[in-house]
Amino acid sequence: MHEPNPPGGRTGSPGRWHTLSGVADIRRLIEELERHFRELQDRMSDPSVYNDHREAAEVGRRLKELEGPYRLAQEWRTARADLEAARADDDLRELVPELEQRIAQLEEELKLALAETDPADSKDVIVEIRQGVGGDEAALWAGDLYRMFTRYAEGRGFKVEELGSSPNDGSGFKEVTFAVKGDGAFSVFKYEGGTHRVQRVPETESQGRIHTSTATVAVMPEAEEVDVEVDPNDLKVDVYRSTGPGGQSVNTTDSAVRITHLPTGIVVSMQDEKSQLQNRQKALRVLRARLYERERGRQQAELDATRRSQIGSGERAEKIRTYNFPENRVTDHRIKLTTHQLDRVLEGQLDEFTDALVAEERRHALE
């Protein structure tokens, strides 16, 4: 399996440049940025890189990542030259304050652009929702979260593709897995990983008592074959007849697929499609995503623990948000943000939380 690159972990990465900017002149920072940008351009023209699909994809990704900072650097150089000219020319001195303000703004934008980012941010995403504690009510809550996320995705212009589900006997889900496709999908949905807790009166509760239930959400970047190479010899594939709620058989052919990745013990099952081939392809997509996320987690564990605690690790055991129906309240525990618009949130209006979490992550990256 190929290892994904650690966030900001390569020499010359945005993360390294940001640490330099605190101790070195901005000019030195820009010179290093320009040098690295030119090196990447040269590498893209190198036949040995061009003919290596995985290496070309990686160099192309890093080059695209630096296009914005590089453009800001060129604007900064132009503004600096204009400022020096204005200071030397009495007729242009009135422009000095405006140019100084523009340069300060460009330097701040450049620091933000070079602040450490996750290379997976631009990827599509695979989301798994599982019922937690609370029985049927937890399964209903898993279904509510699925609808909330799909509405949020569609509202942001992303495409949603259901990959597989295990409905319970009611109208909820024991588990549901879906993909969200669109540029930057992971950068938006990565904040949703963790335990979502609901406090409400179930429809079956005759005494009107509030129950607390949970559902766990796993959010993984969708890995391409160039990111994760799965050896077919490492796979054990079982086929069986798919079943519906209660265990009844829903078709008469062995179309359901269970794939076990022997080195890690990861098991993925798919049965929603009538075609065994389609179920196998979907299972492999989820398997690649889990392997990619597993390797990302291993690499992150090797980094400074303070980085993992910036806005929470996103692990399933971590309670990230509480949805309280009697008070129409939603609280995100990572950033202590509370809104009393639960109905709007469940309709997929999550931007307030995403924007606040992005801002918090950027603040930590700049620090």
RODO-2510 file (C-alpha; in nm, 4 decimals, decimal comma):
residues 367
     n   res          X          Y          Z
     1     m     0,0000     0,0000     0,0000
     2     h     0,1349     0,3405    -0,0911
     3     e     0,1616     0,5764     0,2035
     4     p    -0,0230     0,9067     0,1742
     5     n     0,1931     1,2097     0,2301
     6     p     0,1828     1,3483     0,5822
     7     p     0,0036     1,6826     0,5988
     8     g     0,2665     1,9508     0,5482
     9     g     0,5311     1,6869     0,5997
    10     r     0,7492     1,7239     0,2904
    11     t     1,0519     1,9460     0,2663
    12     g     0,9445     2,2808     0,1325
    13     s     0,5825     2,2216     0,2239
    14     p     0,3541     2,5135     0,3168
    15     g     0,3811     2,4089     0,6817
    16     r     0,7586     2,4516     0,6805
    17     w     0,7399     2,7880     0,5065
    18     h     0,5040     2,9166     0,7702
    19     t     0,7464     2,8346     1,0520
    20     l     1,0178     3,0161     0,8612
    21     s     0,8067     3,3291     0,8266
    22     g     0,8119     3,3871     1,2006
    23     v     1,1912     3,4199     1,2137
    24     a     1,2996     3,5277     0,8686
    25     d     1,2321     3,8185     0,6440
    26     i     0,9226     3,7862     0,4229
    27     r     1,1536     3,8249     0,1258
    28     r     1,3378     3,5074     0,2161
    29     l     1,0068     3,3295     0,2513
    30     i     0,9010     3,4430    -0,0960
    31     e     1,2349     3,3483    -0,2514
    32     e     1,2013     2,9945    -0,1171
    33     l     0,8420     2,9742    -0,2389
    34     e     0,9434     3,0882    -0,5878
    35     r     1,2375     2,8472    -0,6007
    36     h     1,0201     2,5519    -0,5002
    37     f     0,7475     2,6516    -0,7484
    38     r     1,0032     2,6582    -1,0325
    39     e     1,1438     2,3210    -0,9232
    40     l     0,7970     2,1675    -0,9377
    41     q     0,7388     2,3148    -1,2837
    42     d     1,0681     2,1635    -1,4017
    43     r     0,9739     1,8267    -1,2545
    44     m     0,6397     1,8280    -1,4361
    45     s     0,8393     1,8610    -1,7628
    46     d     1,0685     1,5725    -1,6691
    47     p     0,9784     1,2597    -1,8760
    48     s     1,0619     1,0315    -1,5824
    49     v     0,8001     1,2106    -1,3715
    50     y     0,5500     1,2488    -1,6535
    51     n     0,5582     0,8738    -1,7233
    52     d     0,5081     0,7832    -1,3563
    53     h     0,1356     0,8281    -1,3036
    54     r     0,1532     0,8409    -0,9252
    55     e     0,4524     1,0782    -0,9134
    56     a     0,3003     1,3058    -1,1782
    57     a    -0,0251     1,3232    -0,9797
    58     e     0,1643     1,4133    -0,6624
    59     v     0,3780     1,6828    -0,8306
    60     g     0,0681     1,8213    -1,0035
    61     r    -0,1174     1,8374    -0,6713
    62     r     0,1668     2,0225    -0,5012
    63     l     0,2039     2,2607    -0,7949
    64     k    -0,1674     2,3436    -0,7861
    65     e    -0,1434     2,3924    -0,4091
    66     l     0,1255     2,6582    -0,4593
    67     e    -0,0365     2,8484    -0,7457
    68     g    -0,2292     3,0779    -0,5096
    69     p     0,0672     3,1596    -0,2810
    70     y     0,2920     3,2110    -0,5847
    71     r     0,0465     3,4622    -0,7339
    72     l     0,0330     3,6495    -0,4005
    73     a     0,4132     3,6556    -0,3914
    74     q     0,4258     3,8184    -0,7348
    75     e     0,1680     4,0759    -0,6261
    76     w     0,3801     4,1454    -0,3167
    77     r     0,6914     4,2037    -0,5301
    78     t     0,5005     4,4454    -0,7533
    79     a     0,3594     4,6333    -0,4536
    80     r     0,7067     4,6558    -0,2919
    81     a     0,8528     4,8002    -0,6112
    82     d     0,5682     5,0525    -0,6323
    83     l     0,6239     5,1487    -0,2678
    84     e     0,9955     5,2091    -0,3171
    85     a     0,9186     5,4190    -0,6249
    86     a     0,6561     5,6202    -0,4359
    87     r     0,8951     5,6905    -0,1473
    88     a     1,1580     5,8153    -0,3908
    89     d     0,9244     6,0420    -0,5888
    90     d     0,7704     6,3460    -0,4206
    91     d     0,4797     6,3401    -0,6688
    92     l     0,3882     5,9861    -0,5615
    93     r     0,4385     6,0139    -0,1850
    94     e     0,0666     6,0384    -0,1214
    95     l     0,0383     5,6762    -0,2398
    96     v     0,2738     5,5467     0,0326
    97     p     0,0108     5,4779     0,3063
    98     e    -0,2151     5,2949     0,0616
    99     l     0,0733     5,0822    -0,0678
   100     e     0,1944     5,0037     0,2844
   101     q    -0,1551     4,8871     0,3752
   102     r    -0,1719     4,6744     0,0596
   103     i     0,1642     4,5108     0,1370
   104     a     0,0585     4,4313     0,4939
   105     q    -0,2613     4,2750     0,3596
   106     l    -0,0679     4,0670     0,1046
   107     e     0,1713     3,9432     0,3725
   108     e    -0,1204     3,8318     0,5902
   109     e    -0,2856     3,6580     0,2940
   110     l     0,0434     3,4902     0,2089
   111     k     0,0852     3,3583     0,5635
   112     l    -0,2700     3,2201     0,5534
   113     a    -0,2111     3,0639     0,2112
   114     l     0,1087     2,8969     0,3325
   115     a    -0,0329     2,7863     0,6654
   116     e    -0,0337     2,4118     0,6932
   117     t    -0,3135     2,2390     0,5043
   118     d    -0,4207     1,8801     0,4721
   119     p    -0,3294     1,7370     0,1291
   120     a    -0,6543     1,5395     0,1401
   121     d    -0,8695     1,8545     0,1593
   122     s    -0,9417     1,8597    -0,2151
   123     k    -1,0532     1,4968    -0,2293
   124     d    -1,3987     1,3431    -0,2505
   125     v    -1,5142     1,1865     0,0734
   126     i    -1,6703     0,8644     0,1987
   127     v    -1,8914     0,8934     0,5074
   128     e    -2,0031     0,6044     0,7284
   129     i    -2,2828     0,6588     0,9829
   130     r    -2,3558     0,3906     1,2433
   131     q    -2,6191     0,3811     1,5130
   132     g    -2,4669     0,4107     1,8594
   133     v    -2,6311     0,3706     2,1986
   134     g    -3,0079     0,3959     2,2122
   135     g    -3,1475     0,1046     2,0114
   136     d    -3,4149     0,1928     1,7549
   137     e    -3,3979     0,5600     1,8495
   138     a    -3,0243     0,5582     1,7657
   139     a    -3,1028     0,4016     1,4274
   140     l    -3,3616     0,6751     1,3610
   141     w    -3,1001     0,9338     1,4590
   142     a    -2,8507     0,7796     1,2152
   143     g    -3,1147     0,8272     0,9447
   144     d    -3,1678     1,1897     1,0485
   145     l    -2,7938     1,2551     1,0239
   146     y    -2,7812     1,0935     0,6802
   147     r    -3,0566     1,3252     0,5557
   148     m    -2,8867     1,6270     0,7178
   149     f    -2,5549     1,5506     0,5504
   150     t    -2,7018     1,4816     0,2083
   151     r    -2,8948     1,8103     0,2181
   152     y    -2,5815     1,9939     0,3264
   153     a    -2,3795     1,8363     0,0473
   154     e    -2,6375     1,9176    -0,2186
   155     g    -2,6683     2,2738    -0,0877
   156     r    -2,2955     2,3210    -0,1445
   157     g    -2,3151     2,1830    -0,4966
   158     f    -2,1699     1,8400    -0,4198
   159     k    -2,3017     1,5126    -0,5585
   160     v    -2,4101     1,2375    -0,3166
   161     e    -2,3859     0,8674    -0,4011
   162     e    -2,5179     0,6064    -0,1602
   163     l    -2,2783     0,3134    -0,1429
   164     g    -2,4508     0,0782     0,0982
   165     s    -2,6874     0,0618     0,3927
   166     s    -2,8264    -0,1695     0,6585
   167     p    -3,1765    -0,0454     0,7474
   168     n    -3,3240    -0,1434     1,0808
   169     d    -3,6778    -0,2779     1,1185
   170     g    -3,8113     0,0779     1,1439
   171     s    -3,7249     0,3746     0,9255
   172     g    -3,3684     0,4217     1,0469
   173     f    -3,0298     0,2707     0,9726
   174     k    -2,8013     0,0393     1,1603
   175     e    -2,5374     0,1684     0,9197
   176     v    -2,5279     0,3747     0,6005
   177     t    -2,2288     0,4548     0,3798
   178     f    -2,2234     0,7216     0,1095
   179     a    -1,9814     0,9220    -0,1035
   180     v    -1,9779     1,2998    -0,1436
   181     k    -1,8155     1,4131    -0,4667
   182     g    -1,6890     1,7602    -0,5494
   183     d    -1,3742     1,9688    -0,5222
   184     g    -1,2988     2,0246    -0,1548
   185     a    -1,5606     1,7812    -0,0225
   186     f    -1,3238     1,6437     0,2411
   187     s    -1,2249     1,9936     0,3559
   188     v    -1,5923     2,0521     0,4414
   189     f    -1,7001     1,7144     0,5794
   190     k    -1,3869     1,6267     0,7779
   191     y    -1,5247     1,8224     1,0750
   192     e    -1,8259     1,5884     1,1017
   193     g    -1,6288     1,2823     1,2133
   194     g    -1,7056     1,1755     1,5692
   195     t    -2,0030     1,0994     1,7933
   196     h    -2,3232     1,2996     1,7374
   197     r    -2,5504     1,2961     2,0425
   198     v    -2,9243     1,3624     2,0330
   199     q    -3,1527     1,4464     2,3261
   200     r    -3,5248     1,4145     2,2514
   201     v    -3,8484     1,2394     2,3430
   202     p    -3,8871     0,9282     2,1238
   203     e    -4,2233     0,8762     1,9514
   204     t    -4,2628     0,5525     2,1473
   205     e    -4,2076     0,7237     2,4857
   206     s    -4,5466     0,7481     2,6576
   207     q    -4,4185     0,9299     2,9677
   208     g    -4,2643     1,2171     2,7735
   209     r    -3,9158     1,1466     2,9056
   210     i    -3,6130     1,2752     2,7174
   211     h    -3,3795     1,0028     2,5930
   212     t    -3,0167     1,0425     2,4891
   213     s    -2,8986     0,8471     2,1856
   214     t    -2,5905     0,8607     1,9681
   215     a    -2,4666     0,7852     1,6190
   216     t    -2,1025     0,7655     1,5153
   217     v    -1,9727     0,9224     1,1971
   218     a    -1,6504     0,8281     1,0196
   219     v    -1,5289     1,0653     0,7479
   220     m    -1,2578     0,9444     0,5093
   221     p    -1,0995     1,0962     0,1983
   222     e    -1,1820     0,8802    -0,1019
   223     a    -0,8524     0,7263    -0,2058
   224     e    -0,7561     0,6854    -0,5690
   225     e    -0,5676     0,3791    -0,6871
   226     v    -0,2545     0,5985    -0,7052
   227     d    -0,2979     0,6729    -0,3333
   228     v    -0,3520     0,3176    -0,2130
   229     e    -0,2368     0,0099    -0,3993
   230     v    -0,4260    -0,2980    -0,2831
   231     d    -0,2619    -0,6320    -0,3561
   232     p    -0,5328    -0,8807    -0,4687
   233     n    -0,3398    -1,1523    -0,2848
   234     d    -0,4134    -0,9659     0,0404
   235     l    -0,7888    -0,9973    -0,0094
   236     k    -1,0317    -1,2689     0,0968
   237     v    -1,3577    -1,2286    -0,0961
   238     d    -1,6785    -1,4014     0,0127
   239     v    -2,0096    -1,3871    -0,1727
   240     y    -2,3524    -1,4549    -0,0247
   241     r    -2,7182    -1,3725    -0,0678
   242     s    -2,8124    -1,0235     0,0425
   243     t    -3,0586    -0,9843     0,3279
   244     g    -3,3004    -0,7147     0,4355
   245     p    -3,4257    -0,6041     0,7795
   246     g    -3,4961    -0,9031     1,0004
   247     g    -3,2609    -1,1232     0,8008
   248     q    -3,4979    -1,2189     0,5193
   249     s    -3,3364    -1,2928     0,1823
   250     v    -3,4041    -1,0197    -0,0734
   251     n    -3,2734    -1,1952    -0,3848
   252     t    -3,1946    -1,5423    -0,5051
   253     t    -2,8361    -1,4972    -0,6254
   254     d    -2,5086    -1,4623    -0,4384
   255     s    -2,4669    -1,0925    -0,5219
   256     a    -2,3591    -0,9615    -0,1802
   257     v    -1,9831    -0,9290    -0,1308
   258     r    -1,7668    -0,9317     0,1805
   259     i    -1,4009    -0,8343     0,1379
   260     t    -1,1481    -0,8954     0,4142
   261     h    -0,8093    -0,7232     0,3940
   262     l    -0,5920    -0,9914     0,5519
   263     p    -0,2935    -0,7767     0,6640
   264     t    -0,5128    -0,5350     0,8618
   265     g    -0,8266    -0,7394     0,9307
   266     i    -1,0489    -0,4644     0,7841
   267     v    -1,3797    -0,6072     0,6597
   268     v    -1,6136    -0,4312     0,4143
   269     s    -1,9506    -0,5722     0,3068
   270     m    -2,1768    -0,4481     0,0269
   271     q    -2,5142    -0,5861    -0,0774
   272     d    -2,7233    -0,2981    -0,2122
   273     e    -2,6597    -0,3665    -0,5813
   274     k    -2,8042    -0,6653    -0,7662
   275     s    -2,4724    -0,7133    -0,9438
   276     q    -2,1913    -0,8900    -0,7601
   277     l    -1,9394    -0,6890    -0,9638
   278     q    -2,0938    -0,3563    -0,8603
   279     n    -2,0977    -0,4581    -0,4935
   280     r    -1,7330    -0,5648    -0,5232
   281     q    -1,6325    -0,2299    -0,6797
   282     k    -1,8121    -0,0332    -0,4063
   283     a    -1,6556    -0,2490    -0,1341
   284     l    -1,3084    -0,1868    -0,2791
   285     r    -1,3716     0,1905    -0,2793
   286     v    -1,4611     0,1830     0,0896
   287     l    -1,1671    -0,0480     0,1656
   288     r    -0,9214     0,1873    -0,0054
   289     a    -1,0652     0,4817     0,1891
   290     r    -1,0307     0,2959     0,5206
   291     l    -0,6724     0,1925     0,4418
   292     y    -0,5854     0,5486     0,3389
   293     e    -0,7403     0,6913     0,6559
   294     r    -0,5624     0,4271     0,8656
   295     e    -0,2267     0,5335     0,7242
   296     r    -0,3117     0,9036     0,7686
   297     g    -0,3981     0,8312     1,1316
   298     r    -0,0658     0,6508     1,1826
   299     q     0,1252     0,9444     1,0383
   300     q    -0,0717     1,1987     1,2399
   301     a    -0,0025     1,0020     1,5570
   302     e     0,3673     1,0589     1,4936
   303     l     0,3192     1,4358     1,4793
   304     d     0,3047     1,6725     1,7732
   305     a     0,0094     1,5874     1,9984
   306     t    -0,0953     1,9531     2,0098
   307     r    -0,1806     1,9415     1,6416
   308     r    -0,4196     1,6523     1,6955
   309     s    -0,5977     1,8453     1,9686
   310     q    -0,6564     2,1588     1,7620
   311     i    -1,0224     2,0953     1,6905
   312     g    -1,0444     1,7345     1,8013
   313     s    -0,9136     1,4213     1,6401
   314     g    -1,2438     1,3342     1,4711
   315     e    -1,2320     0,9843     1,6161
   316     r    -1,5664     0,8127     1,6595
   317     a    -1,5433     0,7916     2,0375
   318     e    -1,5231     1,1667     2,0672
   319     k    -1,8512     1,3488     2,1350
   320     i    -1,8361     1,6429     1,8976
   321     r    -2,1909     1,7793     1,8923
   322     t    -2,5174     1,7619     2,0883
   323     y    -2,8594     1,8171     1,9317
   324     n    -3,1194     1,9022     2,1968
   325     f    -3,4756     1,8949     2,0603
   326     p    -3,6687     2,0365     2,3619
   327     e    -3,4485     2,3479     2,3590
   328     n    -3,4098     2,3646     1,9773
   329     r    -3,0359     2,3778     2,0509
   330     v    -2,7197     2,2494     1,8800
   331     t    -2,3829     2,2725     2,0570
   332     d    -2,0450     2,1949     1,9023
   333     h    -1,8268     2,0965     2,1962
   334     r    -1,4928     2,1471     2,0156
   335     i    -1,5380     2,5218     1,9672
   336     k    -1,8084     2,5850     2,2300
   337     l    -2,0480     2,7139     1,9646
   338     t    -2,4229     2,6959     2,0351
   339     t    -2,7133     2,7854     1,8087
   340     h    -3,0864     2,7669     1,8817
   341     q    -3,1783     2,6778     1,5249
   342     l    -3,1870     2,2996     1,5419
   343     d    -3,4567     2,2776     1,2742
   344     r    -3,2403     2,4667     1,0235
   345     v    -2,9343     2,2583     1,1087
   346     l    -3,1245     1,9346     1,0454
   347     e    -3,2267     2,0760     0,7079
   348     g    -2,8566     2,0812     0,6197
   349     q    -2,7649     2,4370     0,7123
   350     l    -2,4287     2,3550     0,8717
   351     d    -2,2272     2,6441     0,7305
   352     e    -2,2129     2,8315     1,0612
   353     f    -2,0384     2,5358     1,2265
   354     t    -1,8114     2,4609     0,9303
   355     d    -1,7013     2,8248     0,8997
   356     a    -1,6239     2,8466     1,2719
   357     l    -1,4267     2,5198     1,2647
   358     v    -1,2301     2,6320     0,9578
   359     a    -1,1475     2,9624     1,1307
   360     e    -1,0320     2,7779     1,4432
   361     e    -0,8130     2,5447     1,2396
   362     r    -0,6549     2,8385     1,0548
   363     r    -0,5928     3,0220     1,3805
   364     h    -0,4024     2,7230     1,5195
   365     a    -0,2103     2,6777     1,1950
   366     l    -0,0984     3,0430     1,2042
   367     e     0,0093     3,0091     1,5642
***
